[in-house]
C-alpha cells in the first residue's frame, strides 16, 4: 500500500520559528549543506548531536574486528557508528538508553546505515543495570559511557532541558517515568532545594534562589515552566551589579537546571552503581572510556578507577584527565567541559 504523503507544517514568515515547524531540524541528515554550514560556524545543528572526542575514544579502545562492545548511552548514535565501523562487520555492539523518543530515531539511522541485528543490538535500559545486559550478552571487550545530555534533548522545548527556550519544566531523560522537575520542586522543602543546588552544581546563590523560588510558589505562582524558573532566578539575583547581571543569571540558570536534572534522573546514584558493576562486565584486558561533563561526575569516576587499580581490579587507569582539542572546542563549543578518563581490566 502506498504511503500517504504528509505535507510540512505551515509557518508564517520567511523562516520557521517554532521547534515543531523546523522541518530541517527534525531530519538533519537530509540537509547536509545546512548541517555543514551550521557546524562551520561553531554551532550544533538543532535536532542532531555532534559526538565528542571520537578520535581519542577510538585510539584508546583500540577496537578489533570480532570483539564485543557496549555503548552505555546511545544518544544520537555517533560514537556507536564509529565503533561499529571499526568492527568491520565482525563482532557486535550493544547500545543502551532510557530515552524512548530519541533512541527510536537512532536505531532507524543505524539500521539504514547497514548495521543489522547481528552487529548492533539495542536495549531500552538504564546503564546502572549493565550486569543484566552482561547476563544476556556475556562480558565485553570495550565499554563507552558518554554521560552528557544529547543536543536533541536540549533543543526540544517539550523536554524542558534548556532555560533558553520556553517549555514544561521536565528534565527527565525518560519522560514516561518518574517525577518531572516541576513535580520535584513541589514535593521538596526549600532546604532540600538549596542543598541540591550546592551539592549538584556548586551554585553560589543557592540560598537566594531557593528563597525566591519557594516564596513565589507560596504566593501561588506555578514553577512549572522553564521560563518561570529562569525568571525566578533572575529576580533572586537582584543584588548583582547591573553590568555583571546577565552573565551571572546565565551561569546560575545553567547550574540550577543541571542540579535539577541530576536530581530528577538520580544521575549520581546511577553512576555510582554503574562504576561498582563495571569490572564485572569486562573481559580480562577489557577497556572502558568515560566522558564526564561536570566536576561531581569526574570525581566519582577518578575515585573509583584509582581505588580499583590499587586493589588490582584494573591493571591501568588514566593518570591525567584527557580533554578535547582546542580545534574540537572551536567547532563544537558544547565539548568544552568534557573530561575523559579510561581504565583497563586486569
N, C-alpha and C positions, 0 to 999 in steps of 0.2 A: 504493500500500500504506500502510495506517495505521501511523503511528509508535507504537511501544510506549511507554507512559507509564512514566517512571522515577521511582520514589519517592525522596524525600530520604533522605540518610544519617541513621540514628537516632543520637541522642546522649543521654547521661544528664544529669539535672538540668534546670533551667529554660532555660538558655541554652547554645548550643554553645561548647565551649572550644577544640577542635582546629580548625586552619585548614580542613581538608578538610570539616568538618561545617558550616562557616559559609556556609549557602546564600545569604544576602543579599550577602555579600562577593564571591561568585562571579558574581552577576548584579545589581550595584548599580542598574542602570538601572530594574529592576522595582520598586524600593523607594524612590521619590522622597522620601517623608516621612522615612524613616530617614536618607537621604543629607543632606537639608536640616538635620535635627536635629544630625547629627554635625558638619557644616560650620559651623553657627551656634555651636558650642562651640569652634571654632578647631582642629578636627582634620580629617584626611583620611580619608574612609571607606575601610576596607580593601577592596582589590580594584579601586579606581579611583584616578585621578590628577587633581589639580586643576592645570590649566595655569597657568603663571606669567607675569605681565607681558603678558597678552594685549592690553590697551589700548595699551600703549607699543609693542609689536611692530607692531600693525596701523597705528598712527599713522605710524610710521617707514616701513614697507614700502610704504604708500600703494598698495595693490593695486587694479588696474583690470580690469574685465571684458575677457577676451580674452588676458590675459597668461599666461605660463608660469612656474610656481614650483617650488621644491624644498624639501621638509622633510627635512633630513638625518637626523633622529632622530624617527621617527614616534611611538613610545611609545604612549600611550593615544589619541592622535589628536585631542586637544582643540585644539591650535594649528592643525592641518591643517583641521579642520572649520570653524573661524572664517575661515581664509584662503579655503577653498572657497566659503563664503557670500559673500565679497567678490567672487568671480569671477562670481556670478550666473548660473551655468550656462554661461558662455563662458570658454574657456581651460582650463588643465589644471595639476594639481599632481602631481609625483612624490613619493612618500613612501618613505624608506629606513629599514631597521632590520636588525639582526643577530639579534634575538631571535625565533626561530620560534614560540615559545609565545604571547607577548603580541601579536605582530603579526597573527596569525591572528584573534584576537578583535577587534582594532581594525579590520581590513578588514571583518569582518562588521558591526560597528557603523556604519561609514561607508557601506557598501552599503545597509544597512537605513534609513539616513537619506536615501537618494535620490541618493547620489553614485556614478554608474556609471563604467565603464572609460574613457569619453570624458573625464571630468573628473578622475578620480583613478586613478593607476597606482602600484602598489606593486612595489618591488624588494627582495628579501632580500639586501642587500649592505651592506658597511661603508662609511660615508661617506668613508673615506680614498680610495675609488675613484670619486669624483664625476666624474672625467674619463671613465670608462667609461659612466656614465649619460648624460653630455652627448653622447657619440658617438651614442647611440641617440636621445636626445630633442632635441638641439640646445641652444643656450645659453639661460640662464634670465634672467627679468626680476627675480626676487626669490628669495632663499635664506634659510632659517632653520636654525640649528643650536642645539638646546637640549641642552647637554652633561650635564644631570643624569640620575641614575638614576630610573626611574619608580617611583612608590609601589607599584605592583603587584608589582614585583620585590622591593622591600624587605619587603612584607607576607607574601610566600610563604616559609615556613620552608625549603622544599626548595631555594630558590635560594641560601640562605646569605649574604644581604647584610646582615642585621641581627644585631648582637651581643645584642639584647634577646630574641631567640627562638631556641630550640634547633633546630639543623638541621645538615646537612652543610656543612662549610666549603668552599663552592664559589666564589661571587662572579663567575662568568662571565656576561657579557651573552648569549653564545651557549653554552648548556650542552651543545651537541652537538659542540663543537670545542675543542681546546686543553687546557691543564692547569688543573685546579681549584686553588684557593688552598691546599688541603691538600697536593696533589701538589707544588705550587711550593715550599712550606715544606720538604718532604722532599728537594728537589733542589737547594737552595742552601745556602751556608755561613752561619754566624752573622753574619759580617762583611757579607755581601751583604744579609741581612735588616735589619741595623742601618742600613746605607746607604739601603736602600729606604724605611725609616720616616722618616729625616731628609729625604731628597730629595723624597718624595711627600707628606709631611704635616707636616714640621717637628716631629716627635714629640720632646718634651724628655726623655722617659725611654727613648729608643731603646736605649741600652746595657743598662739594667736589664731591659727587656722581652726583648731579644734573648738575653741571658744566661739568663733564666728559661725561655723557650720552648725553647731548644736543650738546656738542662740536663734538662728534663722529657722531651724526645724521646730523649735519650741514655739515660735510665733506662728507656725502653720505653713511656712514656706517649704514646698516639697524639694528634696535634694535628689531628684530622680533623673536629671539630665546632665550631660557633660557641661553644658553652658551654666547651669545652676551652680555646680561645684566650682567651676572656673570663676564665676562672679563672686562667690563667697570667699575664695582665696584672694581675689583682687581687693575686696573690702577689708579682709583681715590684715593686709599689708599696708594699711593707710599711713603708718608711721615712716615707711621707707621714703627717702628723699626722691623728689619728683624725677630727677634725671637718672635715677637708678631703678625706678619702679618697674618699668616694662620688662627689663631683664630679670629682675627679682621675681616677678609674677610668673614669667615663663618657666624659670627654673623650679619654682615651688610647685607649679602645676604639674610639671613633668615628674617631680619627686612624689607628690601626693597620689597621682594616678598610678605610678609604679607601686607605691606602698599598698594601695587598694588591690591592684592586680595580683600582687604576690599573695596577699591575704585571701582573696576570693578563690584563687586557684591552688592554695596551700603549697606554693612553689618551694619553700624551704623544706617542708616535710617530704615532698615528693623527691627532691634532690637528695636529701639525706638517705631516704630508703633506697633510691637508685644506687648511690655510691656504696651502700652497705652490701647490696646484692651483686654488684658489678663483677667482682672477681669470680664469683660462682658461675657466671655465664661465659667466661673467656677460656678458650683453649690455652694450653701452655704456649707462651710466646705471643699470645693474642695481644692486639694493640687497641688502645682506646684514646680518642681525642675528644675533648670537651670544650665548647665555646661558651664563655660566660659574658654577661653584659653589665654587671654591677658588682661592687666590692663584696657584698654579702655572699653571693654565689661563689665568687672566686676564692674567698676564704675557706668555704666548706670543701671545695674541690682540692685546694692546696693541702689542707689539713689531712683529708682522707688519704690522698696519694702518699704523702710523706709518712704517715703512721703505718700504712700498709706496706710501704717499702722497708721500713725499719723491721717489721715483723716477717719480712721475707716473702710476702704475697706478690708484690711487684718487684721485678728484678731491676727496673729502672724507671725513673719519673723525670719530667721536665725540671731542670734546675732553676730555670727562669721562665717567667711568663712570656709567651710569644704574641706579638701584636701585628695587626695588618700593616702593610707597607704604606708609606706616605702617598704613593700613587693610588692605592686602593681607597684610602680615606678621601682623596680628592674626587675620585669617580663615584664613590658610594659613601657619602657622609654618615649614613646610618651605621657604618662599620667602625667608627672612631672609638667607641667604648669597648670594643671586643677584646677579650683576652682568651688565649688558647693554652691549655695545659694537656699533657699526654702522660700515659703510663704503659708499661709493658708487663704482661702477666708472667710470673716466674714459671 
